[in-house]
Amino acid sequence: MDAPKVGLIFIDHGAPMPPWNKAHEEMLPAIEKELREEGYGGTFAALRWCHMEFAGPDIKTTMDRLEAEGMDRVIAIPIFTSVSSHSERDLPNALNIRYHPDQDLKIPRYVGSLPVTMCTPLDHQHDVLPEIIAEQAKKMVQEMRDPSRTAVLVLSHGDGCEHFWQHLHRRINEQVLRSAGVRSCEGLYVQTVRSPQSQRRVYRHVCELLSKEGVGEVAVLSASNGTTGASYVQRINKGLQSRGEPGLPDAVHGCTESFLKHPLLIKALVRTAVGDYKVSLGLEPVPSLQGDESKMVPPYNPPFWLTRDIEPDFNDRMIIGSADVGRHSTDNSAVEATMDARQQPLHPPGSVQ
């Protein structure tokens, strides 16, 4: 029996600014390369990048094309850091996984019958951000006048995900303090940096940091994909000054580096894709949250995988858990039987099971 043709799509938010979209789209070649290097180059019959809104191709167009190309199933990976209204409402609506009455009508909805599995957003799975941001902070403070007099401020945004960020910021702060040799590190959840209230909140916070004894500079970093600390600083300053308010002090510096193509993130996305492939085809059991992850899950807003099949089956369910392949036990006979049809082993030679 032939193995199913599985398409893999990555979905970012999309933006009116072409450079923002291009920076995300450029992740795809790096992901394809990592899949090949890990021995999974032939696992997916098609790989695509699409945008939720503001840019094309959109989700509906991408899904329609994959259905026309004869895919049997699609794995959808959101390039979003945390759970939010997008991951709980807009993306499931656009993928035709489930209907929500508050769907955004500006986001085109796929209405076909192609089975699709959407996994939970990025850092509910692999916890890579603390290490990545700590690395950015360490590199950035080397250019500051005195790292021991530098306070680090990590900004995050989203909606309905304060519980998630509370735990993630704590781990980021701990990792930055261990790695960067700075005086302090704090996280600040601002929901949306577009609002005057959020801009003023950041202004007040950096002024408080600079007023503390022993602090001479503030380094601003971002925990949001596609938005750098420098971009946050620029946008906040622009908003403050447009209203005739004082801008951020000169001692505030934003990190110019994005983490989109960081090797740890690319590897995590590949692990997610392969893990989703196995679970969606019933080749591995449902994963479970472990350790500190379980504390991050508010009962009203869990990380999830959502699957819709043509007919109710073992995949017709909501899965609360992690997509980390390393946490799954594997039914090797089922895996090998499926992958033999592709003449390619699911686990590359020499890999650790």
C-alpha positions as CSV (number, residue, x, y, z in Angstrom):
1,M,0.0,0.0,0.0
2,D,1.3,3.4,-0.9
3,A,2.1,5.8,1.9
4,P,-0.1,8.8,2.2
5,K,1.0,12.0,0.5
6,V,1.4,14.5,3.3
7,G,1.9,18.2,2.7
8,L,3.6,20.5,5.2
9,I,2.7,24.1,5.5
10,F,4.1,26.9,7.8
11,I,1.8,29.8,8.7
12,D,3.0,33.1,9.9
13,H,0.8,36.1,10.8
14,G,1.6,38.2,7.7
15,A,2.2,41.9,7.6
16,P,1.6,44.9,5.3
17,M,5.4,45.3,5.2
18,P,7.0,43.1,2.5
19,P,10.4,42.8,4.4
20,W,8.6,41.3,7.4
21,N,7.0,38.6,5.2
22,K,10.2,38.0,3.3
23,A,12.1,37.4,6.5
24,H,9.7,34.6,7.4
25,E,9.5,33.1,4.0
26,E,13.3,32.8,4.0
27,M,13.0,30.3,6.8
28,L,11.6,27.6,4.4
29,P,14.9,26.8,2.6
30,A,16.6,26.5,6.0
31,I,13.9,24.1,7.1
32,E,14.1,22.1,3.9
33,K,17.9,21.8,4.4
34,E,17.5,20.6,8.0
35,L,14.9,18.0,6.9
36,R,17.4,16.6,4.4
37,E,20.3,16.6,6.8
38,E,18.2,14.8,9.5
39,G,17.2,12.1,6.9
40,Y,13.6,13.3,6.4
41,G,14.0,14.9,3.0
42,G,11.3,12.6,1.4
43,T,8.9,12.5,4.2
44,F,6.7,15.3,3.0
45,A,5.3,15.4,-0.6
46,A,5.1,19.2,-0.6
47,L,6.3,22.1,1.6
48,R,4.7,25.5,1.5
49,W,4.8,28.8,3.3
50,C,1.7,31.0,3.7
51,H,0.4,34.0,5.6
52,M,-2.7,34.3,7.8
53,E,-3.5,37.8,6.6
54,F,-2.1,41.0,4.9
55,A,-0.1,39.0,2.3
56,G,-0.2,36.1,-0.1
57,P,-0.3,33.2,-0.5
58,D,-3.0,32.9,2.2
59,I,-4.1,29.8,3.9
60,K,-7.1,29.1,1.7
61,T,-5.1,29.4,-1.5
62,T,-2.3,27.2,-0.2
63,M,-4.8,24.5,1.0
64,D,-6.7,24.6,-2.3
65,R,-3.4,24.1,-4.2
66,L,-2.4,21.2,-2.1
67,E,-5.8,19.5,-2.5
68,A,-5.5,20.0,-6.3
69,E,-2.0,18.4,-6.1
70,G,-3.5,15.2,-4.6
71,M,-2.3,15.5,-1.0
72,D,-3.9,13.0,1.4
73,R,-3.2,15.1,4.5
74,V,-1.7,18.4,5.6
75,I,0.4,19.2,8.6
76,A,0.1,22.9,9.6
77,I,2.7,24.5,11.8
78,P,1.9,28.0,13.1
79,I,4.9,30.3,13.3
80,F,3.5,32.0,16.4
81,T,5.3,32.1,19.8
82,S,2.3,31.6,22.1
83,V,-1.3,30.6,22.1
84,S,-3.6,33.5,21.3
85,S,-6.9,34.3,19.5
86,H,-5.1,33.5,16.3
87,S,-4.1,30.0,17.3
88,E,-7.4,29.2,19.0
89,R,-9.8,30.9,16.6
90,D,-8.5,32.4,13.4
91,L,-6.2,29.5,12.2
92,P,-8.6,26.7,13.0
93,N,-11.3,28.6,11.1
94,A,-9.1,29.4,8.1
95,L,-8.0,25.7,7.9
96,N,-11.6,24.5,8.2
97,I,-10.7,22.5,11.3
98,R,-13.5,24.0,13.4
99,Y,-15.9,26.9,13.3
100,H,-15.8,29.8,15.7
101,P,-18.6,32.4,15.6
102,D,-16.1,35.2,16.1
103,Q,-14.0,34.3,13.1
104,D,-12.3,37.2,11.3
105,L,-14.2,37.5,7.9
106,K,-11.1,39.2,6.4
107,I,-9.2,35.9,6.6
108,P,-10.2,33.6,3.7
109,R,-11.5,30.2,4.9
110,Y,-10.6,26.9,3.2
111,V,-13.8,25.0,2.7
112,G,-12.4,21.7,1.2
113,S,-12.2,18.3,2.8
114,L,-8.5,17.7,2.9
115,P,-7.6,16.3,6.4
116,V,-5.3,18.7,8.3
117,T,-3.5,18.6,11.6
118,M,-2.5,21.9,13.2
119,C,-0.1,21.8,16.1
120,T,0.4,24.1,19.1
121,P,2.5,27.3,18.7
122,L,6.2,27.4,18.9
123,D,7.4,27.6,22.5
124,H,4.8,25.3,24.0
125,Q,6.8,22.5,22.4
126,H,10.5,22.9,22.7
127,D,11.3,25.8,25.0
128,V,14.0,27.2,22.7
129,L,13.4,30.9,23.4
130,P,15.3,31.1,26.7
131,E,18.5,29.8,25.2
132,I,18.1,31.9,22.0
133,I,17.4,35.2,23.8
134,A,20.1,34.6,26.3
135,E,22.5,34.1,23.4
136,Q,21.3,37.4,21.8
137,A,21.7,39.2,25.2
138,K,25.2,37.9,25.7
139,K,26.2,39.1,22.2
140,M,24.5,42.5,22.6
141,V,25.9,43.4,26.0
142,Q,29.4,42.9,24.8
143,E,29.0,46.1,22.8
144,M,27.6,48.0,25.8
145,R,29.8,50.2,28.0
146,D,29.6,48.0,31.0
147,P,27.5,44.7,31.1
148,S,27.5,44.7,34.9
149,R,25.6,48.0,34.8
150,T,23.2,46.9,32.0
151,A,19.6,45.9,32.7
152,V,17.9,43.6,30.1
153,L,14.2,44.1,29.3
154,V,12.5,41.4,27.2
155,L,9.3,42.4,25.6
156,S,6.5,40.1,24.5
157,H,3.0,40.6,23.1
158,G,-0.2,38.7,22.2
159,D,-3.7,38.4,23.5
160,G,-5.2,36.1,26.2
161,C,-1.8,34.5,27.0
162,E,-0.5,36.3,30.1
163,H,-0.3,32.9,31.9
164,F,2.0,31.5,29.3
165,W,4.3,34.5,29.2
166,Q,4.5,34.6,33.0
167,H,6.2,31.3,33.0
168,L,8.2,31.8,29.8
169,H,9.6,35.1,30.9
170,R,10.7,33.6,34.2
171,R,12.8,31.0,32.3
172,I,14.2,33.6,29.9
173,N,15.2,35.8,32.8
174,E,17.0,33.0,34.6
175,Q,18.9,32.0,31.4
176,V,19.9,35.5,30.5
177,L,21.2,36.1,34.1
178,R,23.2,32.9,33.9
179,S,24.7,33.6,30.5
180,A,25.1,37.3,29.9
181,G,26.6,38.7,33.1
182,V,24.1,41.6,33.2
183,R,22.9,43.4,36.3
184,S,19.3,42.3,35.9
185,C,16.8,40.9,33.4
186,E,13.0,41.4,33.4
187,G,10.2,40.5,31.1
188,L,7.4,42.8,30.2
189,Y,4.2,41.6,28.5
190,V,2.7,44.5,26.6
191,Q,-0.1,42.8,24.6
192,T,0.1,45.2,21.7
193,V,2.8,47.8,21.2
194,R,0.5,49.8,18.9
195,S,-1.5,51.2,21.9
196,P,-0.5,54.4,23.6
197,Q,-1.0,52.7,26.9
198,S,1.5,50.0,26.1
199,Q,4.0,52.5,24.8
200,R,3.7,54.6,28.0
201,R,4.1,51.4,30.1
202,V,7.4,50.6,28.4
203,Y,8.5,54.2,28.8
204,R,7.8,54.1,32.6
205,H,9.4,50.7,33.0
206,V,12.7,51.7,31.4
207,C,12.8,54.9,33.4
208,E,12.3,52.9,36.6
209,L,15.1,50.6,35.5
210,L,17.5,53.5,34.8
211,S,16.7,55.0,38.2
212,K,17.9,52.0,40.0
213,E,21.3,52.1,41.6
214,G,24.0,50.6,39.5
215,V,22.0,50.6,36.2
216,G,23.5,52.8,33.4
217,E,21.9,51.3,30.3
218,V,18.9,49.2,29.2
219,A,19.1,46.5,26.5
220,V,15.7,45.8,24.9
221,L,15.2,42.3,23.4
222,S,12.1,40.7,21.8
223,A,10.5,37.4,22.5
224,S,8.2,37.9,19.4
225,N,9.1,36.2,16.1
226,G,9.7,38.7,13.3
227,T,10.0,41.7,15.6
228,T,13.4,42.7,17.0
229,G,14.1,44.7,20.1
230,A,15.3,47.6,17.9
231,S,12.0,47.5,16.1
232,Y,10.1,47.7,19.3
233,V,12.2,50.7,20.5
234,Q,11.7,52.5,17.2
235,R,7.9,51.9,17.1
236,I,7.5,53.0,20.7
237,N,9.6,56.1,20.2
238,K,7.6,57.0,17.1
239,G,4.3,56.6,18.9
240,L,5.4,58.6,21.9
241,Q,6.9,61.4,19.9
242,S,3.9,61.6,17.6
243,R,1.8,62.6,20.6
244,G,4.3,65.2,21.8
245,E,5.5,62.9,24.7
246,P,9.1,62.3,25.6
247,G,10.8,59.4,23.8
248,L,12.7,56.6,25.4
249,P,16.0,57.7,27.0
250,D,19.2,57.6,25.0
251,A,20.5,54.9,27.3
252,V,17.9,52.5,25.9
253,H,19.2,50.3,23.1
254,G,17.3,47.7,21.1
255,C,18.7,44.4,19.8
256,T,18.9,44.4,16.0
257,E,19.1,40.6,15.7
258,S,16.0,38.5,14.8
259,F,15.9,34.8,15.9
260,L,13.8,33.6,13.0
261,K,16.6,31.6,11.3
262,H,18.4,30.6,14.5
263,P,19.6,27.0,14.2
264,L,17.8,26.0,17.4
265,L,14.5,27.3,16.1
266,I,14.9,25.6,12.7
267,K,15.7,22.3,14.4
268,A,12.7,22.7,16.6
269,L,10.4,23.3,13.6
270,V,11.7,20.1,11.9
271,R,11.2,18.1,15.1
272,T,7.7,19.5,15.2
273,A,7.0,18.6,11.6
274,V,8.2,15.0,12.0
275,G,6.4,14.6,15.3
276,D,3.1,15.9,13.8
277,Y,3.6,13.5,10.9
278,K,3.9,10.5,13.2
279,V,1.0,11.4,15.5
280,S,-1.4,12.5,12.7
281,L,-0.9,9.1,11.0
282,G,-1.3,7.1,14.2
283,L,2.4,6.0,14.2
284,E,3.0,7.4,17.6
285,P,0.9,7.9,20.7
286,V,-0.6,11.1,21.9
287,P,2.2,13.1,23.7
288,S,1.9,14.6,27.1
289,L,3.0,17.8,28.8
290,Q,5.9,17.3,31.2
291,G,7.7,19.3,33.9
292,D,7.3,23.0,33.9
293,E,5.2,22.9,30.7
294,S,2.3,21.5,32.7
295,K,2.3,24.6,34.9
296,M,2.1,26.9,31.8
297,V,-1.3,25.5,30.7
298,P,-4.2,27.6,31.8
299,P,-7.4,25.5,31.7
300,Y,-9.1,28.0,29.5
301,N,-6.4,28.4,26.9
302,P,-4.3,25.2,26.5
303,P,-1.7,24.5,23.8
304,F,-3.3,22.0,21.4
305,W,-3.1,20.0,18.3
306,L,-6.3,20.0,16.3
307,T,-7.1,17.4,13.6
308,R,-10.0,17.1,11.2
309,D,-10.4,13.9,9.2
310,I,-12.9,13.2,6.4
311,E,-14.5,10.6,8.6
312,P,-14.2,10.4,12.5
313,D,-11.3,8.2,13.4
314,F,-8.5,8.0,15.8
315,N,-7.4,11.5,14.7
316,D,-10.8,13.1,15.4
317,R,-9.8,14.7,18.6
318,M,-8.1,17.6,20.4
319,I,-4.6,16.7,21.6
320,I,-3.1,18.7,24.6
321,G,0.6,18.1,24.6
322,S,4.0,18.6,23.2
323,A,5.2,17.9,19.6
324,D,8.7,17.0,20.7
325,V,9.5,13.7,19.0
326,G,12.0,12.8,21.8
327,R,9.1,12.5,24.3
328,H,7.2,9.9,22.3
329,S,7.5,6.1,22.4
330,T,7.4,4.7,18.9
331,D,5.7,1.7,17.4
332,N,8.6,0.8,15.1
333,S,6.7,-1.8,13.1
334,A,4.1,0.8,12.2
335,V,6.7,3.4,11.4
336,E,8.7,1.1,9.2
337,A,5.7,-0.3,7.4
338,T,4.6,3.2,6.5
339,M,8.0,4.5,5.5
340,D,8.9,1.3,3.5
341,A,6.2,2.5,1.1
342,R,8.3,5.6,0.5
343,Q,11.6,3.6,0.3
344,Q,13.0,5.9,3.0
345,P,13.4,5.1,6.8
346,L,11.5,7.5,9.0
347,H,14.4,7.4,11.5
348,P,17.7,8.2,9.7
349,P,20.6,5.7,10.0
350,G,22.6,6.3,13.2
351,S,19.9,8.3,14.9
352,V,19.2,7.7,18.6
353,Q,15.8,6.2,19.3
